[in-house]
Structure formats: C-alpha cells, structure tokens
Amino acid sequence: MVDADNKIKIEKIKGFRDHYPEDMEIRNSIFTEITETAEDFGFKRIDFPSLEYLDLYKLKSGSELVSQTFSFVDKGGREVTLIPEATPSTVRLLTARKDLPKPVKWYSFPKVWRYEEPQEGRFREHYQFNADLFGIDSAKVDAELIGLATNILDNLGLSGIYEININDRNLLEYILNDLNINDVNNAFLIIDKFRKISRESFIEMFRKLDANDENINKIIDLLSEKLDMDSLSKKLKKLLNNYKNIDDRIKRIQETFEYISYYTKSSINFDFSVVRGLSYYTGIVFEAFDVAGKLRAILGGGRYNNLASLLSGDDIPAIGFAMGDAVIELLLKRQNLWERNIRKASYYVCVLNDVNSEYPITIAQKIRKTNKIASIDFTGRKLPAQLKAAMDYDYSIIIGNDEIKNNSVSIKNMKDGDQKILSFDDFIKSL
C-alpha cells in the first residue's frame, strides 16, 4: 500500500494480531498459570514443527478443517501446511516412539493457523494450549482431563463464570440410528451447527439425510436443553425403542459426572448439541462456555481412540482438549482479570550522568542472579525522567557518585514512595 506521500505503508494481515510488551506481560502470566496447572497434574511439555504434511490432516481431521488450512506446495513439490491444530502432531510424536510407558500425559502451547473469517474471539492465528492423555480408556481418566480443564479456569479466577457441557458421540450415534438416520458423520456436522443456524435451515439439512419430520423434531427436542443425569435417563427411556442397549454407556457417563464433581464445583451439564466438528472423536466430547452465553466456546475436546491406529496401526486410547487464547482473553477482560501479574520482584537502576557503568552493572547482575528483574537506564537523562520510567517497577535504585564512593545503594519503593540507603552487602542480603 502507498500513502499520500508515496511511501510504502505495510500493515498487519487481516486476522492476525500484534502484541506489545504491556500485553505480553499479562499474556505470559496467564500462560504460566495454565502450564503450571498442567504440570501440577503430572503433564509434561512437548513441542513440534509449525509445518506438517497436509496428508496428516487429510487423514482424519475432516474436509472442513482441511479447507481452512494455510497450505501450499513447497519448493520440493510437497503439500504442506501451517498446523491448524495440535492433536495430529501430538499423535505423530507418540506413535514415533515405541519406548514410552503408558499412560502418557503431554501438553503443548503452539501457535496454530486457520483461514477462517475473523470475528470476536476468532483469529487466523492464535496460541492454543493442548493437553492429551494416552493409554487408558476409563471414566476416571475422562474426568481427570476435564478436571484439568476446570482447574485451569478456576485458577485463572473464572470459577462460577463458566460451565462444562458434555456429550457422548457413541450415545448420539445410537440415537440417530434408532431414528433411522444412518449417515451419522453428516448428521454430526449438521448438529454441530445447531446453535449457529436457523431452525428452518437445520430441518432442511436433515431432510437431505432422508430423515422424516417426526424424527427431526425429536432430534431438535433432544438438542434444545441441557440435562442432568436423572433427566438424561428419563428422556432416553421415553425416546428410544431399546434403552437397555445403551445402559452401560449411560453408567459410564454417570461415573464420569460423579468423578468430575471431585475436581470442581462449577456447573456440569449433558448437552446433545455438543459434538465437536472434527471427525476423529470417538466417545465423550465436551466444551466450556461462559454462563452468560455471550462468547464462543472457551475450550473443547474429547476422546479419540482411533487416531493412533490410523497413523501407525497402534491401538492407543486417547483423550484431550484444546483452549485458544483469544476467548480466554475476552472473558478475563470482561471479568476485570486481564491484569499485570509479574511474579518476580523488579528493579529499575537509575544511573546519574557522570557515573562509571561498572557499579550499576554489578548491582543489576546481583539482582538477576537472585531470579529477579533488573533494568538499567543508560539514557543519561535527568533523574526525574528516569524515575518516571521506573513507575511500572517495584523498586528504583539510584546510583550516583556518592553511592559508588560509599559502596551503598539508594533504593526507593515505587508503590509507597519509601526510600532508604543500604550498604552494598545489606542490599545483597535483602534480595
């Protein structure tokens, strides 16, 4: 782009974001809280390339996701893509190693890319936290993964602000078949749009699957309300021709709900409209939403027991979830929780004009070796200007010729204005 003065003006690309230091400080503290919670649960961090073969996503992620990729043919003639999600890469890492004792508990925090229309809470590039647990298929493990998700949100101060909505795709598949709807994959894609499209559009889409209006209305009724366990059982007994065939599945869901209650007091619902768009999910699926219902899903995930076998032939049970940073940021800002939270004490070293640099550098290095933040002002500007620059720090340290002569430190608390002089040795001890 060229402006009125014939100068080239380059702006950021639509759907992408810039992050300035004041935003990154907050972002880093939020990300640290998230990753430390995962590590408290015994999850270990992994990482992987930002570029993968497109075939990795063609294999099982579904055509809709593949159509949203930033993919291209590289100089070697290979179809590659910037990663649109983390799960296929995570499973690729898992299946490449035969020596990993199960269960495996991994988390990652990459950037991911999708060519979607930008809107509130959705960008074409974002950070995404992912947690995955491999090797066990049980209600306890399902509950632990969801428990990690709830603990992350609770630790961010969002307890009571969100709810977890859970479904089971095996159960929903049985119901669809019972209602003579056999094209389950396309039915799931339509159900995933239930709260995003009109009732008329929903009905028309299901008619194309050869569903009659009576059964379509039964599906709409099923998708329209959130249920507790008692209501779920009653509703299905009334709806289905043979409830006993899914008795074991209902018991598994009931156990999962009970175990989740040990992790959090937040609202947990059963919601048939939650199916997750990706085709590799095989059982329980879940999403978290703000209770006010004003934002997109905060996080989402589910069980995907078949993905490892598609990549390697290995049969490895798996469950995981992902959480993007965009919706979390929106929600935290609306709750006035998006704020600076530096965990380390910070010091701003003010250096007066005619002072030799050795002493202030020595002071700063001593501070840094105690795992604290130290920034030196080498601008040569007057002290009031340096103190103004120090306003975001916990302490300012003033170094002039008197401090060097007396081997001392003049330190000012930037919060309450208290100022005192300490000997060099006493200052080091105070750290």
C-alpha positions as CSV (number, residue, x, y, z in Angstrom):
1,M,0.0,0.0,0.0
2,V,1.2,3.5,-0.8
3,D,0.1,6.6,1.2
4,A,-0.3,10.2,0.0
5,D,3.4,10.8,0.3
6,N,4.2,7.8,-1.9
7,K,5.6,5.9,1.0
8,I,5.0,2.2,1.3
9,K,2.8,1.5,4.3
10,I,2.7,-2.1,5.4
11,E,0.1,-3.1,7.9
12,K,-0.5,-6.4,9.6
13,I,-2.5,-9.0,7.7
14,K,-6.2,-9.4,8.4
15,G,-7.0,-11.9,11.1
16,F,-3.6,-11.6,12.7
17,R,-2.6,-9.7,15.9
18,D,0.3,-7.7,17.2
19,H,1.2,-8.0,20.9
20,Y,3.0,-5.1,22.6
21,P,5.1,-5.6,25.8
22,E,2.2,-4.5,28.2
23,D,0.0,-7.2,26.6
24,M,2.8,-9.8,26.6
25,E,3.4,-9.3,30.3
26,I,-0.2,-10.2,31.1
27,R,-0.3,-12.9,28.4
28,N,2.9,-14.6,29.8
29,S,1.5,-14.6,33.4
30,I,-1.8,-16.2,32.1
31,F,0.1,-18.8,30.1
32,T,2.4,-19.5,33.1
33,E,-0.7,-20.2,35.3
34,I,-2.1,-22.5,32.6
35,T,1.1,-24.5,32.1
36,E,1.9,-24.7,35.8
37,T,-1.6,-26.2,36.4
38,A,-1.0,-28.8,33.8
39,E,2.4,-29.7,35.4
40,D,0.7,-29.9,38.8
41,F,-1.5,-32.7,37.2
42,G,1.7,-34.5,36.0
43,F,1.5,-33.4,32.4
44,K,4.9,-32.8,30.6
45,R,5.5,-30.3,27.8
46,I,6.2,-31.3,24.2
47,D,6.7,-29.2,21.1
48,F,6.6,-29.9,17.3
49,P,7.1,-28.1,14.0
50,S,4.8,-25.4,12.8
51,L,4.8,-27.0,9.4
52,E,3.4,-30.5,8.7
53,Y,2.5,-32.6,5.7
54,L,-1.1,-31.8,4.6
55,D,-1.8,-35.6,4.5
56,L,-1.7,-35.6,8.3
57,Y,-4.9,-33.6,8.3
58,K,-6.5,-35.2,5.3
59,L,-6.3,-38.5,7.0
60,K,-8.8,-37.9,9.7
61,S,-9.4,-34.2,10.7
62,G,-12.3,-33.8,8.2
63,S,-12.7,-31.9,4.9
64,E,-13.9,-28.7,6.6
65,L,-10.7,-28.3,8.6
66,V,-8.5,-29.1,5.6
67,S,-10.3,-26.4,3.6
68,Q,-9.3,-23.9,6.3
69,T,-5.6,-24.6,6.3
70,F,-2.8,-22.3,5.3
71,S,-1.5,-25.0,2.9
72,F,0.8,-24.8,-0.1
73,V,3.2,-26.8,-2.2
74,D,6.8,-26.2,-1.1
75,K,9.9,-25.9,-3.3
76,G,10.3,-29.7,-3.1
77,G,6.8,-30.3,-4.5
78,R,5.3,-31.4,-1.2
79,E,1.9,-30.5,0.1
80,V,2.5,-28.9,3.5
81,T,0.5,-26.7,5.8
82,L,0.9,-24.5,8.9
83,I,-0.6,-26.5,11.7
84,P,-4.3,-25.8,12.2
85,E,-4.5,-27.8,15.4
86,A,-2.1,-29.8,17.7
87,T,-3.7,-33.3,18.0
88,P,-2.4,-34.9,14.8
89,S,1.2,-33.7,15.5
90,T,0.9,-34.9,19.1
91,V,-0.2,-38.4,18.0
92,R,2.6,-38.4,15.4
93,L,5.1,-37.8,18.2
94,L,3.5,-40.5,20.3
95,T,3.4,-43.2,17.6
96,A,7.0,-42.5,16.6
97,R,8.2,-43.7,19.9
98,K,7.7,-47.3,21.0
99,D,9.5,-47.0,24.3
100,L,7.1,-44.7,26.1
101,P,5.5,-46.2,29.2
102,K,1.7,-45.7,29.4
103,P,-0.1,-43.6,30.5
104,V,1.5,-40.7,28.6
105,K,0.4,-37.2,29.8
106,W,1.5,-34.4,27.5
107,Y,0.7,-30.7,27.0
108,S,1.8,-28.2,24.3
109,F,1.3,-24.5,23.7
110,P,1.9,-23.8,20.0
111,K,0.6,-21.2,17.6
112,V,-1.9,-22.6,15.2
113,W,-3.3,-21.2,11.9
114,R,-6.8,-21.5,10.2
115,Y,-8.1,-19.5,7.3
116,E,-11.5,-18.5,8.8
117,E,-13.4,-15.3,8.8
118,P,-12.1,-13.2,11.7
119,Q,-14.6,-12.2,14.3
120,E,-14.8,-11.7,18.1
121,G,-12.8,-14.4,19.8
122,R,-11.6,-15.9,16.5
123,F,-8.4,-15.0,14.6
124,R,-6.5,-16.7,11.8
125,E,-3.5,-17.2,14.1
126,H,-3.7,-17.8,17.8
127,Y,-1.9,-19.5,20.7
128,Q,-3.5,-22.8,21.7
129,F,-3.0,-24.8,24.9
130,N,-3.4,-28.5,24.4
131,A,-3.5,-31.4,26.9
132,D,-3.7,-35.1,26.0
133,L,-3.7,-38.3,28.0
134,F,-2.8,-41.6,26.2
135,G,-3.1,-45.2,27.2
136,I,-6.2,-45.6,29.4
137,D,-9.9,-45.6,28.5
138,S,-12.0,-45.1,31.6
139,A,-14.4,-42.7,33.3
140,K,-11.8,-41.7,35.8
141,V,-9.4,-40.6,33.0
142,D,-12.1,-38.7,31.2
143,A,-12.9,-36.9,34.4
144,E,-9.3,-36.1,35.1
145,L,-8.8,-34.5,31.7
146,I,-12.0,-32.4,32.2
147,G,-10.8,-31.8,35.8
148,L,-7.6,-30.3,34.5
149,A,-9.6,-28.0,32.2
150,T,-11.8,-26.8,35.1
151,N,-8.8,-26.3,37.4
152,I,-7.1,-24.1,34.8
153,L,-10.2,-22.0,34.5
154,D,-10.7,-21.9,38.3
155,N,-7.0,-20.9,38.8
156,L,-7.5,-18.0,36.4
157,G,-10.3,-16.7,38.6
158,L,-13.2,-17.9,36.5
159,S,-14.9,-20.2,38.9
160,G,-18.7,-19.8,38.6
161,I,-18.2,-17.8,35.3
162,Y,-18.2,-20.9,33.0
163,E,-20.0,-24.2,32.6
164,I,-18.9,-27.5,31.1
165,N,-21.2,-29.1,28.5
166,I,-20.7,-32.8,27.8
167,N,-22.0,-35.2,25.2
168,D,-21.1,-38.8,24.1
169,R,-20.8,-39.4,20.4
170,N,-21.3,-43.1,20.7
171,L,-24.6,-42.5,22.5
172,L,-25.7,-39.9,20.0
173,E,-24.8,-42.3,17.1
174,Y,-27.0,-45.0,18.7
175,I,-29.9,-42.5,19.0
176,L,-29.6,-41.4,15.4
177,N,-29.6,-44.9,14.1
178,D,-32.6,-45.7,16.3
179,L,-34.3,-42.8,14.5
180,N,-33.4,-44.3,11.1
181,I,-30.7,-41.8,10.3
182,N,-27.7,-43.8,9.0
183,D,-25.5,-41.0,7.6
184,V,-24.0,-40.3,11.1
185,N,-21.0,-38.3,10.0
186,N,-23.0,-35.7,8.1
187,A,-25.6,-35.7,10.9
188,F,-22.9,-34.8,13.3
189,L,-21.7,-31.9,11.1
190,I,-25.3,-30.6,11.0
191,I,-25.8,-31.0,14.7
192,D,-22.5,-29.1,15.3
193,K,-24.2,-26.1,13.6
194,F,-27.4,-26.4,15.6
195,R,-26.9,-23.2,17.7
196,K,-25.5,-21.3,14.8
197,I,-28.2,-21.7,12.1
198,S,-31.9,-21.2,11.9
199,R,-34.4,-24.0,12.8
200,E,-35.6,-24.0,9.1
201,S,-32.1,-24.5,7.8
202,F,-31.4,-27.2,10.3
203,I,-34.6,-29.1,9.3
204,E,-33.8,-28.7,5.6
205,M,-30.3,-30.1,6.1
206,F,-31.7,-33.2,8.0
207,R,-34.3,-33.8,5.3
208,K,-31.5,-34.2,2.8
209,L,-30.4,-37.2,5.0
210,D,-33.8,-38.8,4.4
211,A,-35.0,-38.0,7.9
212,N,-38.7,-37.6,8.4
213,D,-40.1,-34.5,10.1
214,E,-41.2,-36.5,13.2
215,N,-37.7,-37.8,13.9
216,I,-36.2,-34.4,13.0
217,N,-38.4,-32.8,15.7
218,K,-37.3,-35.5,18.2
219,I,-33.7,-34.5,17.4
220,I,-34.4,-30.8,17.9
221,D,-36.1,-31.5,21.2
222,L,-33.1,-33.6,22.2
223,L,-30.6,-30.8,21.3
224,S,-32.6,-27.9,22.8
225,E,-32.0,-28.4,26.5
226,K,-29.1,-29.2,28.9
227,L,-29.7,-32.2,31.2
228,D,-28.6,-33.6,34.5
229,M,-28.2,-37.4,34.8
230,D,-31.7,-38.1,36.1
231,S,-33.2,-36.1,33.2
232,L,-31.0,-37.8,30.7
233,S,-32.1,-41.2,31.7
234,K,-35.8,-40.3,31.7
235,K,-35.6,-38.6,28.3
236,L,-33.8,-41.5,26.6
237,K,-36.2,-44.1,28.1
238,K,-39.0,-42.2,26.6
239,L,-37.3,-41.6,23.2
240,L,-35.6,-44.9,22.4
241,N,-37.1,-48.3,21.4
242,N,-34.5,-50.2,23.3
243,Y,-32.9,-48.3,26.2
244,K,-31.2,-51.4,27.6
245,N,-28.7,-51.5,24.7
246,I,-27.1,-48.3,25.9
247,D,-27.3,-49.0,29.7
248,D,-23.5,-49.5,30.0
249,R,-22.9,-46.2,28.2
250,I,-25.2,-44.3,30.5
251,K,-23.5,-45.8,33.5
252,R,-20.1,-44.7,32.1
253,I,-21.4,-41.1,31.7
254,Q,-22.8,-41.1,35.2
255,E,-19.5,-42.2,36.7
256,T,-17.7,-39.5,34.7
257,F,-20.0,-36.8,36.1
258,E,-19.5,-38.1,39.6
259,Y,-15.7,-38.1,39.3
260,I,-15.7,-34.6,37.7
261,S,-17.5,-33.3,40.8
262,Y,-14.4,-34.1,42.9
263,Y,-12.4,-31.6,40.8
264,T,-14.7,-28.6,40.6
265,K,-18.0,-27.2,41.9
266,S,-18.6,-25.5,38.5
267,S,-21.8,-26.4,36.6
268,I,-21.5,-29.6,34.5
269,N,-24.3,-30.4,32.0
270,F,-25.1,-33.1,29.5
271,D,-25.8,-31.4,26.1
272,F,-26.5,-33.4,23.0
273,S,-25.7,-30.4,20.8
274,V,-22.0,-30.7,21.6
275,V,-20.5,-33.0,19.0
276,R,-17.2,-31.2,18.0
277,G,-16.6,-30.8,14.3
278,L,-13.5,-32.9,14.0
279,S,-14.3,-36.4,12.7
280,Y,-11.7,-38.3,14.8
281,Y,-13.7,-38.0,18.1
282,T,-15.0,-41.4,19.2
283,G,-16.7,-41.1,22.6
284,I,-17.1,-38.4,25.2
285,V,-16.8,-34.8,23.9
286,F,-17.0,-31.6,25.9
287,E,-16.9,-27.8,25.7
288,A,-16.7,-24.9,28.2
289,F,-18.8,-21.8,27.7
290,D,-19.3,-18.6,29.7
291,V,-22.6,-18.9,31.6
292,A,-23.8,-15.6,30.2
293,G,-23.7,-17.3,26.7
294,K,-22.0,-14.3,25.0
295,L,-18.9,-15.9,23.7
296,R,-17.7,-18.8,21.6
297,A,-16.5,-22.0,23.3
298,I,-13.7,-21.3,25.8
299,L,-12.2,-24.8,25.2
300,G,-13.2,-28.1,23.8
301,G,-12.1,-31.7,23.5
302,G,-13.0,-35.3,23.7
303,R,-11.9,-38.9,23.3
304,Y,-10.2,-40.0,20.1
305,N,-9.3,-43.7,20.5
306,N,-8.8,-44.4,16.8
307,L,-6.4,-41.7,15.6
308,A,-3.2,-43.5,16.7
309,S,-4.2,-46.6,14.7
310,L,-4.7,-44.5,11.6
311,L,-1.2,-43.1,11.8
312,S,0.7,-46.3,12.9
313,G,-1.6,-49.3,13.3
314,D,-1.1,-49.0,17.1
315,D,-4.3,-49.1,19.2
316,I,-3.8,-46.4,21.8
317,P,-6.8,-44.9,23.8
318,A,-6.6,-41.1,23.9
319,I,-8.4,-38.1,25.2
320,G,-7.5,-34.4,25.0
321,F,-8.7,-30.8,24.9
322,A,-7.6,-27.5,23.4
323,M,-8.0,-24.0,24.6
324,G,-7.3,-20.9,22.4
325,D,-6.0,-17.7,23.9
326,A,-8.5,-15.3,22.2
327,V,-11.7,-16.3,24.0
328,I,-9.9,-16.6,27.3
329,E,-8.5,-13.1,26.9
330,L,-12.0,-11.7,26.1
331,L,-13.5,-13.5,29.1
332,L,-10.8,-12.4,31.5
333,K,-11.1,-8.8,30.3
334,R,-14.9,-8.8,30.9
335,Q,-14.3,-10.1,34.4
336,N,-11.5,-7.4,35.0
337,L,-9.0,-10.3,35.4
338,W,-6.8,-9.4,32.5
339,E,-4.1,-7.5,34.5
340,R,-0.4,-7.3,35.0
341,N,0.8,-10.0,37.4
342,I,4.6,-10.2,37.3
343,R,5.7,-13.0,39.7
344,K,9.3,-11.6,40.1
345,A,10.3,-8.5,42.0
346,S,11.5,-5.9,39.6
347,Y,14.2,-3.2,39.9
348,Y,14.9,-0.2,37.8
349,V,18.5,1.0,38.1
350,C,18.8,4.8,37.6
351,V,22.3,5.9,36.6
352,L,23.3,9.5,37.1
353,N,25.3,11.2,34.2
354,D,28.8,11.1,35.4
355,V,28.8,7.6,36.9
356,N,31.1,4.8,35.7
357,S,29.0,1.9,34.4
358,E,30.8,-0.8,36.3
359,Y,28.9,-0.3,39.6
360,P,25.3,-0.2,38.3
361,I,26.0,-3.2,36.1
362,T,27.4,-5.1,39.1
363,I,24.2,-4.2,41.1
364,A,21.9,-5.3,38.2
365,Q,23.8,-8.6,37.8
366,K,23.5,-9.4,41.5
367,I,19.7,-8.8,41.3
368,R,19.4,-11.0,38.2
369,K,21.3,-13.8,39.9
370,T,18.6,-14.0,42.5
371,N,16.0,-14.6,39.8
372,K,14.6,-11.0,39.9
373,I,14.2,-8.4,37.1
374,A,16.7,-5.6,36.7
375,S,16.8,-3.0,34.0
376,I,19.5,-0.3,33.8
377,D,18.8,3.2,32.4
378,F,21.7,4.2,30.2
379,T,20.0,7.2,28.6
380,G,21.9,9.8,30.5
381,R,18.6,11.7,31.1
382,K,17.8,13.5,34.4
383,L,16.7,11.6,37.5
384,P,13.0,12.7,37.4
385,A,12.7,11.3,33.8
386,Q,14.4,8.0,34.9
387,L,12.0,7.7,37.9
388,K,9.1,8.2,35.7
389,A,10.3,5.3,33.5
390,A,10.5,3.2,36.7
391,M,6.9,3.6,37.6
392,D,6.0,0.1,36.4
393,Y,8.7,-1.4,38.6
394,D,8.6,-2.4,42.2
395,Y,11.8,-0.6,43.2
396,S,14.1,2.0,41.7
397,I,17.8,2.0,42.6
398,I,19.6,5.3,42.3
399,I,23.3,5.2,41.6
400,G,25.4,8.3,41.7
401,N,29.0,9.2,42.8
402,D,28.0,9.2,46.5
403,E,26.7,5.6,46.3
404,I,29.9,4.5,44.5
405,K,32.1,6.3,47.0
406,N,30.3,4.8,50.0
407,N,29.7,1.4,48.4
408,S,26.0,1.8,49.0
409,V,22.6,1.7,47.3
410,S,19.8,4.2,47.4
411,I,16.6,2.2,46.9
412,K,13.0,3.6,46.5
413,N,9.8,1.6,46.8
414,M,7.8,2.7,43.8
415,K,4.5,1.7,45.4
416,D,4.6,3.7,48.6
417,G,7.5,6.1,47.9
418,D,9.6,4.9,50.9
419,Q,13.3,5.5,50.2
420,K,16.4,4.4,52.1
421,I,20.1,3.9,51.8
422,L,21.6,0.4,52.3
423,S,25.2,-0.7,52.2
424,F,26.0,-2.9,49.2
425,D,26.3,-6.0,51.4
426,D,23.0,-5.3,53.2
427,F,21.2,-4.7,49.9
428,I,22.5,-8.1,48.5
429,K,21.3,-9.8,51.7
430,S,17.9,-8.1,51.3
431,L,17.5,-9.8,47.9
